[in-house]
Amino acid sequence: MEPAVTIIGAGLGGLVLARVLHLHGITAAVYEADASPTARAQGGLLDIHDYNGQLALEAAGLLTAFDRIVLQGRQAMRFLTPDGTVVFDKRDDGTGGRPEVQRADLRGLLLDALPAGTVRWGRRVAGVRGLGGGRHEVRFADGGTVETNLLVGADGAWSRVRPLLSDAVPEYAGEAYVETYLYDADTRHRAAARAVGDGSMMAPGDGKGIFAHRERGDTLHAYISLTRPLEWFDAVDFTDPAAASRIAREFDGWAPELTALITDTDSGTTLRPHYGLPLGHRWERVPGVTLVGDAAHLVPPNGEGANLAMLDGAELARAIAARPGDVESALADYERAMFPRTAEVPRDEELMESLFGDNPPEGLLELLAEQPPGPPR
């Protein structure tokens, strides 16, 4: 029997979609390019918000299970100036609405909640085409094909499904992160560990910044932000251990406990350029196909991407379940709600209020006025 919904991509949005459909008795097949769930690293911590990501997990019936994978204490947050002065330090008192989890743990939770065989691993999409009447064919790199009445692109920034709906392509946003990891930080990287604290640390500068968070155990995961053209990064060999020193030179004069997050890397350096689709990206209704997550509304990191992808998945599933036998009305309902929800990047004042409440300290306000922070995850 052909699954009712064909989903391309086993990221968080696609998996939430499949899970909520399953709860409503609707079958789905998820096709994923990775050979297995552990084929590649799944990234670091995610803060899952009570106003979108957690609502999606509630719709998926997984909120209690989610609570068991939360890393306690990681909502702590501090801001430092480039000279290492702490201007804001908030401990995790358990009342915040943005608990932190490892992305791999959250993905594993969703995978375990699906019927065996829902995800078809090692199926890299080579192309898609319309067949008429709302049906589509998906062609895979291994030569296989599937046909479907309802195709959902949950396949991220470089979606193969998006061209069915839109000519938009992601453009470089002018900024990139260089990622590093420091392991056994409390014993081997003590100064950096003290600077980061128990949760997240932000040290913004002019066109640059050093951001980090404490993952499970003694691991520090740092994001070194630089506003530079792509050609500047092209001139750096990130496979060479000397790349760390090259990046650190951009932070000459910064406190050594901060630059240690670059120079003391145990993992080398990994470049993560930021791309985005046009803000407010939307499309005209095309029968039998839609998008969720970054495939639909990719923006540079702003703390909302994973949360919005999961909410997209939950809302699309609920729209499909509410319109049995009327796929087009379901997709129209979903897109009508999704477009405005994802059309704006949070304004600075909204970001400030969500992170710090109504009364951030004077020193923090002065710092942010001079050097706006990088976005939270």
KELUMLUM-83864 format. One line per 8 residues: their letters; for each residue x, y, z of C-alpha. Coordinates in pm, 1 decimal. Example, Ala and Ser with C-alpha at 12.3 -4.5 7.8 and 13.67 -1.06 7.14 Angstrom:
2
AS = 1230.0,-450.0,780.0 | 1367.0,-106.0,714.0 $
! end
This chain:
377
MEPAVTII = 0.0,0.0,0.0 | 138.8,341.0,-98.6 | 200.6,568.9,202.2 | -38.4,860.8,215.7 | 245.1,1113.5,252.6 | 598.6,1109.6,110.6 | 845.1,1315.8,314.7 | 1192.3,1403.1,187.6 $
GAGLGGLV = 1434.3,1455.6,475.7 | 1460.2,1301.8,823.6 | 1542.1,1620.3,1010.0 | 1337.4,1741.2,1303.3 | 1057.6,1890.3,1092.2 | 1009.6,1583.0,875.4 | 1015.1,1349.7,1174.0 | 759.8,1552.0,1371.5 $
LARVLHLH = 537.9,1551.2,1063.2 | 563.9,1172.4,1033.1 | 502.0,1121.1,1405.7 | 189.6,1339.4,1425.0 | 52.9,1180.4,1108.6 | 108.8,840.0,1269.2 | -88.7,946.0,1576.8 | -376.3,1033.8,1343.7 $
GITAAVYE = -357.9,698.0,1165.8 | -201.0,837.4,848.1 | 92.0,650.1,695.1 | 407.0,828.0,582.1 | 739.5,732.2,428.6 | 1046.0,943.8,506.8 | 1334.5,929.9,258.4 | 1673.8,1035.6,394.6 $
ADASPTAR = 2008.6,1071.6,216.0 | 2212.3,966.7,520.6 | 2294.6,597.3,532.4 | 2191.6,564.8,898.4 | 2092.8,778.1,1199.6 | 2459.9,795.9,1303.7 | 2611.6,861.0,960.5 | 2710.4,1216.0,1056.1 $
AQGGLLDI = 2716.6,1442.3,1358.6 | 2385.2,1607.1,1440.0 | 2510.5,1935.2,1586.3 | 2511.8,2063.1,1940.6 | 2254.4,2201.2,2180.3 | 1911.4,2330.9,2087.0 | 1694.2,2548.7,2308.0 | 1337.3,2427.9,2257.0 $
HDYNGQLA = 1089.3,2706.7,2316.0 | 761.3,2680.6,2502.6 | 579.2,2885.0,2236.4 | 664.3,2673.8,1929.7 | 900.7,2375.9,1959.6 | 742.1,2239.9,2275.3 | 396.1,2282.5,2124.8 | 507.2,2059.7,1839.3 $
LEAAGLLT = 636.3,1796.6,2080.7 | 308.0,1811.7,2270.3 | 120.5,1746.9,1945.1 | 355.3,1452.0,1890.3 | 274.1,1312.8,2235.6 | 640.1,1337.6,2336.6 | 657.6,1622.3,2586.4 | 709.7,1395.5,2888.2 $
AFDRIVLQ = 978.3,1197.4,2707.2 | 1137.7,1527.2,2602.8 | 1166.9,1633.0,2966.4 | 1383.8,1327.0,3029.3 | 1647.7,1434.3,2775.1 | 1672.7,1798.0,2887.9 | 2018.5,1894.2,3013.7 | 1949.0,2054.7,3347.9 $
GRQAMRFL = 2115.4,2386.1,3424.4 | 2196.7,2473.3,3064.3 | 1960.0,2770.8,3047.8 | 2223.5,2965.3,3240.1 | 2349.2,3257.6,3031.1 | 2626.5,3511.6,3053.1 | 2756.4,3801.6,2846.5 | 3119.9,3906.9,2843.3 $
TPDGTVVF = 3297.9,4204.1,2690.9 | 3601.1,4130.6,2470.4 | 3832.6,4197.1,2767.1 | 3658.5,3919.5,2962.4 | 3445.3,4137.7,3191.4 | 3117.5,3967.8,3283.9 | 2831.3,4216.1,3235.9 | 2542.7,3970.7,3266.0 $
DKRDDGTG = 2527.7,3638.1,3447.7 | 2198.4,3456.6,3490.8 | 2180.0,3114.6,3650.4 | 1928.4,2852.8,3544.0 | 1662.0,2860.3,3815.3 | 1437.9,2610.5,3638.0 | 1174.2,2867.4,3540.7 | 1293.0,2947.8,3187.2 $
GRPEVQRA = 1093.3,2841.5,2884.2 | 1388.2,2738.2,2664.3 | 1528.4,2407.3,2795.4 | 1838.8,2276.3,2619.4 | 1879.4,1932.4,2463.2 | 2136.2,1770.9,2239.3 | 2004.9,1772.5,1882.6 | 2102.6,1405.9,1841.0 $
DLRGLLLD = 1901.2,1309.1,2148.9 | 1593.5,1492.7,2021.1 | 1623.9,1334.7,1677.6 | 1663.4,993.8,1840.8 | 1350.4,1051.9,2047.0 | 1150.6,1123.3,1731.7 | 1297.1,828.5,1540.0 | 1213.2,588.9,1824.3 $
ALPAGTVR = 853.9,712.5,1821.4 | 794.6,607.5,1459.1 | 690.8,264.0,1334.4 | 980.2,51.8,1210.5 | 1057.7,115.9,846.2 | 907.1,464.1,832.8 | 1247.8,615.2,751.9 | 1415.1,482.2,437.6 $
WGRRVAGV = 1787.9,546.9,485.4 | 2044.3,600.1,210.4 | 1792.9,741.9,-37.2 | 1952.0,1056.9,-177.4 | 1716.2,1250.1,-404.1 | 1849.4,1322.4,-753.7 | 1541.9,1502.0,-883.7 | 1165.7,1545.3,-865.1 $
RGLGGGRH = 905.8,1614.9,-1131.3 | 534.4,1669.7,-1157.3 | 321.1,1403.9,-1321.1 | -1.3,1602.9,-1333.1 | -311.3,1577.9,-1120.5 | -116.4,1657.6,-803.8 | 108.4,1351.0,-834.8 | 487.9,1370.6,-828.2 $
EVRFADGG = 777.6,1140.3,-900.2 | 1090.0,1137.8,-685.3 | 1404.7,1000.2,-846.9 | 1689.0,876.2,-625.9 | 2062.7,864.3,-688.3 | 2050.7,483.1,-681.8 | 1815.8,484.0,-980.1 | 1497.7,406.6,-789.3 $
TVETNLLV = 1181.2,614.8,-805.6 | 862.2,663.8,-605.7 | 536.7,829.3,-703.6 | 313.8,1007.6,-455.6 | -6.1,1208.7,-422.3 | 137.3,1423.5,-141.7 | 503.8,1525.6,-140.3 | 660.8,1725.1,142.3 $
GADGAWSR = 1006.6,1878.8,117.3 | 1165.3,1867.1,461.9 | 1509.5,1857.8,303.3 | 1665.9,2176.0,432.8 | 1850.3,2469.0,280.9 | 1935.2,2306.9,-51.3 | 1597.8,2139.3,-96.1 | 1542.5,1931.6,-408.8 $
VRPLLSDA = 1167.3,1974.1,-367.9 | 1161.7,2355.9,-345.7 | 1204.1,2412.8,-724.5 | 858.6,2259.7,-777.0 | 719.4,2562.3,-593.8 | 967.9,2847.0,-612.5 | 1269.1,2979.2,-801.9 | 1422.2,3113.8,-478.7 $
VPEYAGEA = 1769.1,2991.2,-384.9 | 1960.7,3057.3,-61.7 | 2206.1,3346.5,-66.7 | 2508.4,3401.0,155.4 | 2418.9,3627.6,447.0 | 2763.1,3783.5,487.9 | 2851.3,3598.8,808.8 | 2987.7,3257.1,899.0 $
YVETYLYD = 3059.1,3058.8,1212.3 | 3381.5,2870.7,1269.0 | 3300.7,2585.1,1506.3 | 3536.3,2437.0,1764.6 | 3504.9,2184.4,2046.7 | 3703.2,2171.0,2371.2 | 3676.9,1839.9,2557.8 | 3732.1,1769.8,2930.2 $
ADTRHRAA = 3713.1,2143.9,2972.4 | 3698.0,2160.1,3350.5 | 4033.6,1983.9,3376.7 | 4210.9,2064.1,3048.2 | 4069.5,2407.8,2955.7 | 3989.2,2560.6,3292.3 | 4006.5,2930.1,3199.3 | 3776.1,2882.6,2899.6 $
ARAVGDGS = 3537.5,2669.8,3108.7 | 3515.5,2941.5,3373.7 | 3446.5,3202.3,3105.2 | 3163.2,2999.4,2951.0 | 3002.7,2906.5,3282.3 | 2728.0,2648.2,3319.0 | 2524.9,2723.6,3006.9 | 2566.1,2972.4,2721.4 $
MMAPGDGK = 2819.5,3252.5,2686.2 | 2812.8,3540.1,2438.1 | 3100.7,3780.7,2379.4 | 2993.8,4009.3,2092.8 | 3227.0,4245.4,1909.7 | 3219.1,4470.3,1605.9 | 3155.8,4239.8,1308.8 | 3271.7,3941.0,1510.0 $
GIFAHRER = 3196.1,3748.1,1825.9 | 3279.2,3441.8,2031.4 | 2981.1,3237.6,2147.1 | 2987.6,2906.2,2330.1 | 2780.2,2666.6,2531.7 | 2845.8,2375.7,2761.0 | 2720.9,2050.4,2619.2 | 2689.2,1719.7,2800.3 $
GDTLHAYI = 2969.2,1662.5,3048.2 | 3278.2,1879.6,3013.8 | 3241.2,1965.4,2644.0 | 3248.5,2327.4,2529.6 | 3109.5,2394.4,2182.6 | 3213.4,2733.7,2043.7 | 3088.7,2936.5,1748.0 | 3333.6,3199.6,1627.4 $
SLTRPLEW = 3134.7,3456.2,1431.5 | 3296.0,3664.0,1157.4 | 3134.1,3901.0,909.8 | 3348.8,3848.0,602.1 | 3290.6,3773.9,231.1 | 3302.3,3410.8,126.4 | 3627.3,3478.5,-58.2 | 3793.3,3562.2,273.0 $
FDAVDFTD = 3704.0,3220.4,412.9 | 3805.3,3051.0,87.8 | 4161.6,3165.6,154.9 | 4172.6,2970.3,484.0 | 4246.8,2596.5,476.5 | 4017.2,2466.2,748.2 | 4171.7,2119.1,722.6 | 4502.1,2266.1,846.7 $
PAAASRIA = 4548.8,2289.4,1226.3 | 4699.6,2633.6,1164.8 | 4352.6,2759.3,1069.8 | 4272.9,2809.9,1437.8 | 4561.5,3053.2,1475.7 | 4454.4,3236.3,1159.3 | 4102.5,3284.4,1294.1 | 4232.9,3383.9,1638.8 $
REFDGWAP = 4431.6,3669.2,1482.1 | 4099.5,3835.5,1405.9 | 4053.7,3861.4,1783.4 | 4386.5,4018.4,1875.9 | 4353.2,4199.2,2208.2 | 4062.1,3987.6,2331.5 | 4088.7,3810.5,2666.4 | 4296.2,3489.4,2646.2 $
ELTALITD = 4021.5,3285.8,2815.0 | 3798.9,3378.7,2518.5 | 4050.5,3326.3,2239.0 | 4136.0,2990.0,2397.0 | 3799.6,2874.0,2261.3 | 3966.9,2905.9,1920.0 | 4332.2,2820.5,1974.4 | 4278.2,2529.0,2216.0 $
TDSGTTLR = 4033.9,2342.9,1992.3 | 4042.0,1964.9,2025.5 | 3842.3,1914.6,1705.6 | 4004.9,2144.5,1454.2 | 3793.4,2416.4,1292.6 | 3477.3,2372.5,1086.8 | 3338.1,2649.2,866.4 | 2960.1,2708.9,872.9 $
PHYGLPLG = 2860.9,2989.2,630.8 | 2514.9,3135.3,686.8 | 2261.5,3139.5,405.8 | 1904.5,3258.5,382.4 | 1602.7,3264.9,155.1 | 1431.0,3598.8,90.5 | 1250.6,3709.1,404.7 | 881.1,3635.9,367.3 $
HRWERVPG = 946.7,3366.4,104.7 | 620.6,3218.5,-20.9 | 474.5,3053.9,-329.5 | 150.7,2999.5,-513.1 | -34.2,2678.3,-431.1 | 89.9,2386.5,-640.6 | -122.8,2072.3,-615.4 | 18.0,1785.1,-411.4 $
VTLVGDAA = 336.3,1943.4,-271.9 | 454.3,2172.2,9.3 | 758.6,2248.6,226.3 | 847.2,2260.4,595.3 | 1139.6,2404.1,790.1 | 1447.8,2543.7,618.8 | 1325.3,2422.7,282.0 | 1043.9,2676.5,319.8 $
HLVPPNGE = 1191.4,2964.2,520.2 | 1566.5,2936.3,571.6 | 1718.5,3231.6,760.4 | 2060.2,3279.3,922.9 | 2070.1,3140.1,1280.4 | 1823.4,3324.3,1502.7 | 1731.5,3060.9,1761.1 | 1405.1,2970.4,1587.8 $
GANLAMLD = 1496.6,2740.0,1297.7 | 1459.0,2399.3,1463.6 | 1159.4,2515.4,1664.7 | 976.6,2646.7,1359.5 | 1058.2,2334.0,1158.4 | 899.3,2115.3,1425.6 | 595.6,2341.3,1450.8 | 561.2,2332.4,1071.0 $
GAELARAI = 561.4,1952.9,1082.3 | 300.6,1936.1,1358.0 | 72.9,2196.0,1198.0 | 91.1,2035.6,854.2 | 6.0,1695.1,998.9 | -290.0,1836.7,1186.3 | -413.7,2016.2,874.4 | -395.7,1691.4,674.7 $
AARPGDVE = -577.4,1499.9,948.2 | -848.3,1766.0,968.4 | -920.6,1746.1,594.5 | -948.5,1375.2,509.7 | -982.5,1330.2,136.2 | -915.5,1700.0,63.9 | -537.5,1735.9,35.1 | -545.9,2071.9,-140.7 $
SALADYER = -754.9,2238.6,128.3 | -523.4,2093.9,392.7 | -212.6,2229.4,221.6 | -375.1,2568.2,167.2 | -472.9,2588.4,535.0 | -118.9,2497.6,643.3 | 51.8,2747.1,411.8 | -192.5,3024.5,501.2 $
AMFPRTAE = -86.8,2996.2,866.3 | 281.0,2916.3,805.1 | 370.4,3208.3,577.4 | 306.3,3491.3,825.2 | 442.9,3287.3,1116.8 | 782.1,3261.6,951.6 | 796.4,3594.1,767.3 | 985.6,3797.8,1026.4 $
VPRDEELM = 1316.1,3760.6,1205.9 | 1271.3,3850.3,1576.4 | 1351.1,4217.7,1636.8 | 1634.8,4309.3,1873.2 | 1394.7,4418.8,2146.1 | 1197.3,4093.9,2118.4 | 1519.9,3895.6,2138.7 | 1629.3,4094.4,2444.1 $
ESLFGDNP = 1300.3,4039.3,2623.9 | 1292.1,3666.5,2548.1 | 1645.5,3620.3,2679.1 | 1669.3,3863.9,2968.6 | 1321.3,3969.1,3077.0 | 1205.6,4326.8,3125.1 | 1507.0,4466.4,3311.9 | 1848.4,4369.0,3174.7 $
PEGLLELL = 2131.4,4533.0,3370.5 | 2277.8,4865.0,3260.3 | 2616.6,4717.5,3170.4 | 2453.9,4469.1,2935.8 | 2245.9,4738.2,2768.3 | 2558.1,4944.5,2706.1 | 2739.3,4644.4,2558.2 | 2452.1,4553.9,2328.8 $
AEQPPGPP = 2411.0,4913.5,2214.1 | 2775.0,4913.3,2100.2 | 2803.8,4552.8,1982.8 | 2479.6,4364.9,1909.5 | 2498.6,3996.9,2005.4 | 2505.5,3704.5,1774.2 | 2173.4,3522.9,1761.0 | 2094.2,3250.2,2015.3 $
R = 2075.1,2898.5,1878.0 $
! end
